Amino acid sequence: MILAAVLAMSVLSGCAETEKPNKESWQTMQNVTLDSGFDTVITLIEQTDEAEAFNSRFTVLCESFRYYNNLFDIYNDYEGINNLKTVNDQAGVAPVKVDPELIELLKKGQEFYELSDGAFDITMGSLLNVWHEYRTAGIALNEQGQRAPLPQEEELKQVAQHCGFDAVVIDEQAGTVFITDPDVRIAVGGIAKGFATEKTAKKLEEIGSDHTAINAGGNNRTIGSKRDGTPWNVGIQNPDGEGALFLVRIEGTNSFVTSGDYERFYIGEDGKRYQHIIDPSTLYPAARYRSVTVITPDSGDADCLSTALTVLSIEDGQKLLDAYRKQSGASAEAIWILPESENVSDSHVHRMPGYNIVYTENLENYLVWN
């Protein structure tokens, strides 16, 4: 019963029902893990005729996500591993010997920090911690029917002084990371799950996974198209309701990552919604869009881009996508969902009750409107 309920809420539309085996005896197999990390439900769906191999790959998926969760955790220690919490705890004290994949994650974070001119910044953990405390308390007050206070601007400005990659020393040869400023903290919520999803997908591909879809709490990664050659149907969440607002259908291997204001938010004393993505330029939660979705092959890159685009104007977001395409050589498309009340002049916009949906030109033939 839990399996059915979880799949019914999956953003991977059209995959919950098991298809009838064809003459080749393949079928849609699926399984869900609730405790493999990142505080989310993770679903593996494959169209295959190898039940035993599917079960083995599902085990690999669970182990992989659990490993990356522990490695990138900033709240908990784990025996036998120097994770990101260890690095933060040693800020201003000493370099920390870490797993090469933690260095790889931090280097990617630095790459997107520079590419986005600071719109994506994993070094502003101290600022995020302030908002995390207010948001946690605010959610509890909201549940009691009360609005909640906001942090003082002076408090935000004070902690915002302690951020930037100038304070992070990455020594790849020694395999160490050192935060030179004792008040700087690294937080990787805008990249970690996408990075883990991409790494896990690569592991599954190496052991034979094909015609596959992974859904890690809104981070969707496909491996090839469906068995019959048709694309997976990826639904974009309705910000104000259950289910998908519309579908995206693109053949082949792709990542679909959405950042939205409908998860991890609270209502402030002013009646406004305050989400979890913080705009480095204002020090306050981003408030431009209801959600931003990025579609590009690499899930870690998609995670970084969706976070950065959430705090940028559409025009600047388009410029960032152009810069990313030029630097990486990869495709990159985006979808912005705005309230209907927001005036939108973009030529690629779909209007529906409650929302204006702007999308990059190349998506024109890949969106299926409900």
Secondary structure, DSSP 4 states (H G I P E B T S, - for coil): -HHHHHHHT-SSTT-SSPPPP-TT--EEEEEEESSSSTTS-EEEEEEES-HHHHHHHHHHHHHHHHHHHHHH-SS--BTTB--HHHHHHTTTT--EE--HHHHHHHHHHHHHHHHTTTSS-TTBHHHHHHHHHHHHHHHHHHHTT--B----HHHHHHHHTS-SGGGEEEETTTTEEEESSTT-B---TTTHHHHHHHHHHHHHHHTT--SEEEEETTEEEEESS-TTSPPPEEEEEPTTSSSEEEEEE--SS-EEEEEETTSS-EEBTTS-EE-S-B-TTTSSB--S-SEEEEEES-HHHHHHHHHHHHHS-HHHHHHHHHHHHHHH----EEEEEEETTS----SSEEEETTEEEEE-GGGTTTEEE-
